[in-house]
Amino acid sequence: MALSLTNKTCDLLIKNKLISNDDLKQAKEIYGRQGGKLSDILLKMNVVGREHILAALSEISGFPPVNMSRIQVEKEVLKLIPRRVSKMYQVLPISRLGKYLTVAMVDPSNIFTLDDIKALTRMKIIPVLADRDDMAEAIINCYEKSADEEISHLVEGMTAAQVEMVNEGGEEKLNPGDLQRIMEEAPVVKLANLIISQAVRERASDILIEPMEKNFRVRYRIDGILHVRHTPPRKYHRAIISRLKVMADLNIAESRLPQDGRFQLRADDHRVDFRLSIIPSILGEKASLRVLDRQQIMVDITKLGLCERDRATICSASESSYGMILACGPTGSGKTTTLYSILKYVDSPGKNLVTVEDPVEYELKGIGQVSVNSAVGLTFAGCLRSILRQDPDDIMIGEIRDFETVDIAIKSALTGHLVLSSLHTSTAPGSVVRLVNMGVEPFLIASSVILVVAQRLLRILCPECKKPYAPAADVVEKYGLLDANGKVPELYEPSGCERCSNSGYHGRSMIVECMRVTPNIKDLLFRRQEETEIRKMARDEGMVTLRENGIERVLAGETSLEEVVRITAEDRE
């Protein structure tokens, strides 16, 4: 709820016969065991409603209550307090009269919040009391509705002549100078910037702009899951695609061939890199934007969310003077981030570090980074041959794709270099088998590879709204959900609030399975044993699988069982 339940408020609830003394006693016992908020415990016990607690708090505090579900906020009033401030302070402007601004607040008694809002708006503030959960929902509804209305307003601001020139005339028939001018006019620029800035604000890793039959769809990938955010009319699709081409310095008159580019924008007071890919489809051009936000990425081995056991294993292998470390997993599982983190861990003024990537995702200070360019014959293998003449200590290869690349990489690892690379396989034991299938001799793998790290990115439960529950007996038995004392722990599941955009999750962390290439595993490689045999030996020697690592996170209350099962579907052992 909004304000804390004081003894006076509890006495009022009892006086009004909304709760009994026994209810209050039981709630306090639960509070003593679990902590939290007394009001939330009473609500969970179903002995009192939100509106009754809000009324009691209002009577005690003297602040009038407001039902947020019935509030209609005008767009001009909403602009007085930015969404970021609204989320931070849990406030919402609801009406304005002259120099007076009525603001719904979760805690209207907080004088520091009142002072900040007064300084921000330069108006006299009239605070009213709102329920915390209702406030969270109202912030989402009001500001997202405002963003949609702004998009509608912006596209309506494009003149009929602009739309006709871009859509009916066709980009390829337009004079490049005219098309450039249209794409730099205010409505198109603002619409493209709004789509991009909202993605950065919501921590999206990708933006997809896709043509449909009657509109075009804007989707954001947040914590690995795609969410539809906007569906503007189709007639404005080409204008937005062309604007993105202008930003990435691509050929705006070409719509029949794929194009790739990059650009930078300032969003929320910091620089964000964007990697743009455009491909033609039967309904029009489809754009994909990879959002490379330096404030979101953690290129630090200590900040990847690894447990002490796994972090120590990776750091120990990284300190080797030669050999190969492989990171494996599907696209988007954080392999490049892991490799970057290892590079930063081993970096020092006395080392020469070089990377070969396609493309370079993040620029790392003090490290030589080479971007592959197949169009001019600059391949992974070609780069590696040249790099070896640069006297490197450690080499990072963005991805092993063919025998030529892996052959040079293994020879580099055998001749005194620490080589880091990634491989598209699902499990750590499967990676060494994949190298054999690529044509690498088992004795070379056994002599060069020192560690294989299979990884996935796991969504973390939102700490503001995650809900505890007791798992069923069959679920406990199936997944081994017992704590260190052999007891069934309290697990958590997603709920949804304003902070996590009602998804129940906020942020991601890494789970891994680390397989050291030990003498026993080398022996299995020499005898060309199957993946199942290598996996069995690795587990006998202490390897914790992805599923087991995920279950550890479930027992720690960091994520849900459903999330772990979803991302480790191939790991059922």
GIZI-V860614 format. One line per field, one symbol per residue. psi: psi as a letter, one per 20 degrees, with the letter a starting at -180 (. if undefined). burial: I if it has 16 or more other C-alpha atoms within 10 Angstrom, else O. Layout:
psi->???
burial->???
This chain:
psi->aeqqorhhgghghghjkhrrhhgggghhghhhgibbphghghghikiqrghggggghghghjpqqpohijpopqghghihoqgghgggilrpphqpocjpopppqhniiohggggghghgikrppoqqpqqgghgghhgggghhhggghhgggghhipqhhgggghghhphiiqphggggggijqgggghgghggghhgghjkqhqppoppagiaqpoqpopkipppphqmrqhijghggghghgghjlroiiojiqqqqrqrqqpplkqppqpopppqqrhiappppoponohihpnmphikijqrhghghgghghhiqhrappppqrrpjjkghgggghgghgiprhjqopqqoqnaogppppjpopppqnhhjjnrgggggghhhjjlqgqppogpohrhgghghgghghikjqopprqpmrhrghhghhhhghijpphhhghigphppopqqppppqpihjqpqrpqqghggggjlmqahjjqorprqqqfpahhjkkhiqorqrpqrpoopnrhhhgghghjlqrhhggggghhhjjpprgghgghhhghijhrqhhgghgikhinj.
burial->IIIOIOOOIIIIIOOOOIIIOOIIOOIIOOIOOOOOOIIOIIOOOOOIOIOOIIIIIIOOOOIIIIOIOOOOIOIOOIOIIOIOOIIOIIIIIIIIOOOOIIIIIIIIIOOOIIOOIOOOOOIIIIIIIIIIIIIIIIIIOIIIOIIIOIIIOIIOOIOOOIIOIIOOOOIOOOOOOOIIOIIOOOIIIIIIIIIIIIIIOOIIIIIIIIIIOOIIIIIIIIIIOOOOIIIIIIIIIIIIIIIIIIIIOIOIIOIOOOIIIIOOOOIOOOOIIIIIIIOOOOOIIIIIIIIIIOOOOOIIIOOIIIOOOIIOOIOOIIOOOIIIIIIIIOOOIIIIIIIIIIIIIOOOOOOIIIIIIOOOIIOOOOIOIIIIOOOOOOIIIOIIOOIOOOOIIIIIIIIIOOOOIIIIIIOIIIOOIIIIIIIIIIIIIIIIIOIIOOOIOIOIIIOIIIIIIIIIIIIIIIIOIIIOOOOOOOOOOOOOIIOOOOOIIIIIIIIIIIIIOIIIIIIIIIIIIIIIIOOOIIIIIOOOOOIOOIIOIIOOOOIIIIIIIIIIIIIOIIIIIOIIIOIIOOOOO
